Amino acid sequence: MPLHQKDDVRDELLDDVYASSDLGQVMPKYKFPKEQHAAEHAYQVVHDELMLDGNSRQNLATFCQTWVDPEIHKLMDECVDKNMIDKDEYPQTAEIEARCVHMLADLWNSPDAANTMGCSTTGSSEAAMLGGMAMKWRWRQKMKAAGKPTDKPNMICGPVQICWHKFARYWDVELREIPLEGDRFTMTPEEVIKRCDENTIGVVPTLGITFTCQYEPVKAVNDALDQLQKDTGLDIPIHVDGASGGLLAPFVEPELEWDFRLPRVKSVNTSGHKFGLAPLGVGWVVWRDKEDLPDDLVFWVNYLGGNMPTFALNFSRPGGQIIAQYYNFLRLGIEGYRRIHQACYDTAHYLADEIEKLGLFSIIYDGRGGIPAMSWSLKEGIDPGFNLFDLSDRIRARGWQIAAYSMPPKREDLVIMRILVRHGFSRDLADLLIEDLKRCIDYYERNPVVNKGNEEDSGSFKHS
Ligand SMILES: *Cc1c(COP(=O)(O)O)cnc(C)c1O
């Protein structure tokens, strides 16, 4: 538009965003746009589309952080240009990452916390890959030294998160996943020992199982492996998947022995963006001792006259999450984390009691002996006019996202619903949720679902 057409130009400048010519048309979806758009117009379009994602705080299926302090928003903004891999350009970010590693090592009772190894990752999945690789490397070194074949490594676990299936497939390790049996939803020492042999690179107990939220018995497994070594000479290490529990148990159940207090625990991963309360995109893996991370997995980078070890799958990565994690450690300390997590546990217990009172459900996990969450199934032999997938669907109408899913192998018949109680899910919100659940049950009483299999036929949920 020529500038001398003053009136039209003026109109354009004064147009309301929604009356602009940019927003008077549909934006391209799968073709690269030909023309540019005004920043505030493009912003409004993207901002508006994100409304359809729903409200993350009502997503009770995720383990990940959905509420952060205003200070974290500020720090994230200040760090938007920091690449954590550029350790010479951003030496303080690198220093802060290292401090977090040592703080975690200390929290997890490493015998030499100030000198051990560890690193940040994008989340527990990458951290699990690194922990798993270190186990495989150590095993291979040991087997080679003994002149034995190294082509059939295996790993033993209970009902693990998907990242361990990925680890096993990507790195060619046989996954010996202990199937569920009846009401046993975790590994037991006996089931672990049955599966051990000289090709076992390690055992991976989960501190906070994705499906039921329970902790696996790390100490009992540690002790059984001690006995196995006495009986057979097999020396099998443990890596703990502490994605959730790694940043819960030390604060809320400090007497629970699951960490480096147990000599067999050689490494631990955790998700900073779950109960570490950091924004999405940070995890951690820490080794018990420097010696537990094989040298040839570490790449040494010279910078600032020092020699910096790096061990990661990724190269460039944002530094803000690491900074925000450090902020949380400073801001909260052991006391602050304990208070936040305890409030969540109390709410989980409250929800378990209230949901039990509804009379239709068996509580599978009530928030005791695991992470702040609760889960339930429909009572056997009753027909309330809906199944849990229907309930999940109906409660979504009020914005609540609650996962309904079937259990892992050998108990696929059991469908459960699970609620994660996270920072920011107050007692008051819990009460509103109970009211909404009652409303749904009422609705189905009046309008029973006619054709209900035990199948998920509406939107699908993922565990994360
Ligand atoms: C969430 C979770 C993972 C994966 O962690 P991300 O941080 O999402 O990559 C692995 N293991 C367990 C037990 C989990 O709960």
The ligand as a Gaussian input file, in Angstrom:
#p B3LYP/6-31G(d) Opt

LIG

0 1
 C        8.945000     -39.806000      33.791000
 C        9.756000     -40.995000      33.979000
 C       10.810000     -41.289000      33.105000
 C       11.119000     -40.418000      31.918000
 O       11.528000     -39.172000      32.365000
 P       11.507000     -37.841000      31.481000
 O       12.064000     -36.858000      32.424000
 O       10.083000     -37.606000      31.108000
 O       12.388000     -38.100000      30.293000
 C       11.582000     -42.409000      33.361000
 N       11.315000     -43.211000      34.408000
 C       10.301000     -42.969000      35.258000
 C       10.058000     -43.897000      36.403000
 C        9.476000     -41.862000      35.068000
 O        8.480000     -41.616000      35.931000

